[in-house]
């Protein structure tokens, strides 16, 4: 990887790969959904102009000298635009290029007034669509205490902890029946992650794989991170950098015989959290089958006081 900067090498090596055979996807790194938007491009341009090091925070950005040269051109002030007008400029540039192609192929030429008005319309339509795309189905309010699953169904709780001092993440998961009895549990370790959301999704994938391998196919899957539970419960993948992980989780879920996805507050997820904390000092991944992890006994006792 001699052709890349070190920061780019590290970012590439930390991309989460899918467990499945999936096609490569092009994404825009500076938007949380991987979509190129005028607003995100404007933010990148502003950071570059203000001397910000985008490479350190956003896994790579080039062209600072180009942007600086553009804004330092010796041209009349009325031709220059303020950064807040960048959206209009970029849309108009796209329309000019689009119109050029239309005329070349025998289409109608539109005057400058149409260009400005159409640019405004497109921007308004775009932002309206973005707001609608962000509208998600509501979830039931998260509970604060652990509740048993329905009869013949098992509940899988998972959690993740990021230890900055170790530069590592740790996962914990537990499977219980309707009586609160432990069917299986795990405490595992993993490598460095970008953020806690990434750790939570990786923990979820690991936990479901563990449950499937242990023979459980009817599950209530429960975690305490709202964005994680929303991501795995919808068909649309809104986290492109972690899209492979979300896709793997959804694939696993689709192959279960019965599933329900719930979000719970930390107080109702304490056993999985204790196991993730315990994994800080383990050398090898640890698994328990129909046995209570000693470190989790107190948390399990507190959960035993659930309401019927």
PyMOL commands that set and color helices and strands:
alter all, ss='L'
color gray80, all
select helices_A, chain A and resi 6-13+38-49+54-58+64-71+83-104+112-134+196-213+226-233+240-254+266-281+294-303
alter helices_A, ss='H'
color red, helices_A
select strands_A, chain A and resi 154-163+168-176+182-190+218-223+258-263+286-289
alter strands_A, ss='S'
color yellow, strands_A
deselect
rebuild
show_as cartoon
